[in-house]
Amino acid sequence: MQIITLTTDFGAKDWFVGTMKGVILSLDPHAVIADITHEIPPGDIRAGSFALAAGCRFFPKGTVHLAVVDPGVGGRRHGIAVQTAKYFFVGPDNGVLSLALAQERIRSVHRLENAEYFLRPIGHTFHGRDIFAPAAAHLGRGVAIGKLGRSQTEFVRLRWAKPQVRRNLIEGEVVYIDRFGNAITNIENTNLPGRGNCHVFAGRNRPCPLKNAYSSVPSGQAVAVPGSSGFLEIAVNRGSAAEKFGLRIGCRVRVRI
């Protein structure tokens, strides 16, 4: 059985996700399909890239990761399939795969251009169904990645701001806000100091202590925690840090040591 994961901005209201699963199962009835998320904000490539990177590495070796956040569907952007030392990745070449690929040892990148491995006729508005889902299914069935199209050396990489680490200060920014209102930053947990008297400043420079868990502070109070994604989170115990502090993507975050 081959595992194929799906990461999209399609939501659960419409038929889009179910249709992609139907295409995959038509080509590989034994495939195991796992949803990473379908709740990426519409067209938000950066959020899709972060969610894929946060979830993909916990799957078994050989998993095919399919990501479709594709505001340029039907335009000039290409589709790609990438083989790494552990996985396959399939999606539009718009950067949605790039953060996950930054964690991987890349073996080959191929453009999706061989229509023999597409669903026909190919529409202009649903490449998730017509191109990406079939490509993922064929890879899962053991089709060599080189049969999907010619190889290329480059792919679109999103620019991610790196935190500035100084002696007594780490400066970063919010890169993702989850459904609980937790603001995930670009400051890696490995950069964080011991808990001590360290405080984190975000959203109108209001400080919050660095603790191990959300429940380390009373309900309604702010806290910073080393998150499960591998990055520092700004949170409110049983509340929303995004709402309480007015946090948005790009908001500056400072860790004073």
C-alpha positions in Angstrom: 0.0 0.0 0.0 1.3 3.4 -1.0 0.7 6.5 1.2 -0.2 9.7 -0.6 -0.8 12.9 1.5 -2.8 15.9 0.4 -2.3 19.6 1.4 -4.6 22.1 -0.3 -6.6 25.3 0.2 -9.8 23.6 -1.1 -11.6 23.3 2.2 -14.3 20.7 2.9 -17.4 22.5 1.5 -17.0 21.6 -2.2 -16.2 18.5 -4.2 -12.6 19.3 -5.0 -10.8 17.2 -2.4 -13.1 14.2 -2.9 -12.6 14.3 -6.6 -8.9 14.3 -6.3 -9.1 11.3 -4.0 -11.4 9.6 -6.6 -8.8 10.1 -9.3 -6.0 8.7 -7.1 -8.1 5.6 -6.1 -9.1 5.0 -9.7 -5.4 4.7 -10.7 -4.3 3.0 -7.5 -7.2 1.3 -5.6 -4.8 0.3 -2.8 -3.5 3.8 -2.1 -3.8 5.1 1.5 -4.7 8.8 1.4 -3.8 11.0 4.3 -5.0 14.6 4.7 -2.4 17.0 6.1 -4.8 19.9 5.8 -7.3 21.4 3.4 -7.8 24.6 5.4 -5.0 26.7 4.0 -6.4 30.3 3.3 -7.3 30.5 -0.3 -4.3 31.1 -2.5 -1.9 31.5 0.5 1.2 29.7 -0.9 3.4 30.6 2.1 0.9 29.1 4.6 0.6 26.0 2.4 4.4 25.7 2.2 4.7 26.0 6.0 1.9 23.4 6.7 3.4 20.9 4.3 6.9 21.3 5.8 5.5 21.0 9.4 3.7 17.7 8.6 5.4 15.9 5.9 8.4 14.6 7.8 6.3 12.5 10.1 5.3 10.1 7.4 7.1 6.8 6.4 9.8 6.8 3.8 8.5 6.5 0.3 5.4 8.7 1.0 4.1 10.8 -1.9 3.3 14.3 -0.7 0.8 16.2 -3.0 0.3 19.9 -2.3 -2.1 22.1 -4.3 -2.3 25.8 -3.4 -2.4 27.1 -6.9 -3.6 30.7 -7.5 -1.8 30.6 -10.9 -3.7 27.5 -12.2 -4.1 27.6 -16.0 -1.3 30.2 -16.3 2.4 30.0 -17.1 3.6 28.2 -14.0 4.6 24.6 -14.4 3.9 21.5 -12.3 6.8 19.5 -10.9 7.5 16.2 -9.2 10.5 16.0 -6.9 12.3 12.9 -5.5 14.2 13.3 -2.3 16.1 10.8 -0.3 12.9 10.0 1.7 9.9 11.1 -0.3 8.2 12.3 -3.5 6.6 15.7 -3.7 4.1 16.8 -6.4 2.6 20.2 -7.0 2.7 23.5 -8.8 6.1 25.1 -9.2 5.1 28.3 -7.3 7.0 27.8 -4.0 4.4 25.7 -2.2 6.9 22.7 -2.0 10.0 24.8 -1.2 10.0 24.9 2.6 9.5 21.1 2.8 12.2 20.6 0.2 14.6 22.7 2.2 14.6 20.0 4.8 15.3 17.2 2.3 18.2 15.9 0.2 16.9 16.4 -3.3 17.7 13.7 -5.9 15.8 14.9 -9.0 13.3 17.4 -10.1 11.1 16.8 -13.1 8.5 18.9 -14.9 5.1 17.4 -15.3 4.6 17.5 -19.1 3.9 13.9 -20.3 0.1 13.9 -20.9 0.1 10.1 -20.9 0.1 10.4 -17.1 -2.6 13.1 -16.9 -6.4 12.8 -16.7 -7.8 13.8 -20.1 -9.2 16.1 -21.3 -7.1 18.5 -19.2 -9.1 21.5 -18.0 -7.7 25.0 -17.2 -9.2 25.4 -13.7 -8.6 22.1 -11.8 -5.1 20.9 -12.3 -5.3 19.2 -8.9 -7.7 16.7 -10.5 -6.3 16.6 -14.0 -2.5 16.7 -13.5 -1.3 16.6 -9.9 -3.5 13.8 -8.5 -2.7 11.5 -11.5 1.0 12.2 -11.3 1.0 11.4 -7.5 -0.9 8.2 -8.1 1.4 7.0 -10.9 4.4 7.7 -8.7 2.8 5.7 -5.9 2.2 2.8 -8.3 6.0 2.8 -9.1 6.2 4.8 -12.3 9.7 6.2 -12.6 9.7 10.0 -12.0 11.6 10.5 -15.2 8.6 9.4 -17.3 6.6 12.3 -16.1 8.7 14.9 -17.9 12.2 16.3 -18.5 14.5 17.0 -15.6 15.3 20.5 -14.4 17.8 21.8 -11.8 15.8 24.7 -10.3 12.4 25.3 -8.8 10.7 28.3 -7.2 11.9 28.9 -3.7 10.0 31.2 -1.4 12.0 33.8 0.5 11.8 33.2 4.3 13.1 35.8 6.6 15.8 34.4 9.0 15.8 35.5 12.6 18.6 37.7 13.9 20.4 36.1 16.8 22.5 38.3 19.0 24.0 37.9 22.4 21.0 38.9 24.5 18.3 39.2 21.8 16.7 37.1 19.1 14.5 39.0 16.6 12.1 37.2 14.3 8.6 37.4 12.9 5.3 35.6 12.8 5.0 33.3 9.7 1.8 31.3 10.4 -1.3 31.6 12.6 -3.1 28.4 13.3 -6.9 27.9 14.0 -6.4 28.4 17.7 -4.9 31.8 17.2 -1.4 30.7 18.1 1.2 32.8 16.2 4.0 30.6 15.0 7.3 32.4 14.4 10.4 31.8 12.3 12.5 31.4 15.5 13.5 27.7 15.8 13.2 26.0 19.2 16.9 25.1 19.0 17.7 28.9 19.1 15.8 29.4 22.4 17.7 29.8 25.7 16.8 28.0 28.9 13.5 29.1 30.4 15.0 31.2 33.3 13.7 34.8 33.2 13.5 35.0 29.4 10.6 37.0 28.0 9.1 37.3 24.5 7.8 40.5 23.1 5.2 40.6 20.4 2.1 42.7 19.5 2.4 46.2 20.9 5.5 45.0 22.8 3.5 43.2 25.4 5.8 40.6 27.1 5.0 37.0 27.8 7.1 34.4 29.6 8.7 31.5 27.8 7.3 28.3 29.3 7.0 24.6 28.4 3.3 24.4 27.8 0.2 26.6 27.2 -1.2 25.6 30.6 1.9 26.9 32.4 0.1 30.2 32.8 -3.4 30.9 34.1 -6.3 30.8 31.6 -6.5 34.0 29.5 -2.8 34.9 30.0 -0.2 35.0 27.2 2.7 32.6 27.0 5.5 31.7 24.6 6.2 28.0 24.0 8.6 25.9 21.9 5.9 24.6 19.5 5.4 21.2 18.0 6.2 22.6 14.5 9.8 23.2 15.7 9.3 26.9 16.1 8.5 29.4 18.9 4.8 30.1 19.3 3.0 33.0 20.9 -0.2 31.8 22.5 -2.9 32.6 25.1 -4.0 29.8 27.4 -7.5 29.0 26.3 -7.6 32.0 24.0 -6.3 33.5 20.8 -3.0 35.3 20.8 -3.8 36.7 17.3 -6.9 38.4 18.6 -5.5 39.5 22.0 -2.4 41.1 20.5 -3.6 41.9 17.0 -0.9 39.6 15.6 -0.6 39.1 11.8 1.8 37.5 9.5 5.0 39.5 9.5 4.6 40.9 13.0 8.0 41.3 14.7 8.8 39.1 17.7 11.7 39.6 20.1 13.2 37.2 22.6 15.1 39.0 25.4 17.6 36.8 27.2 
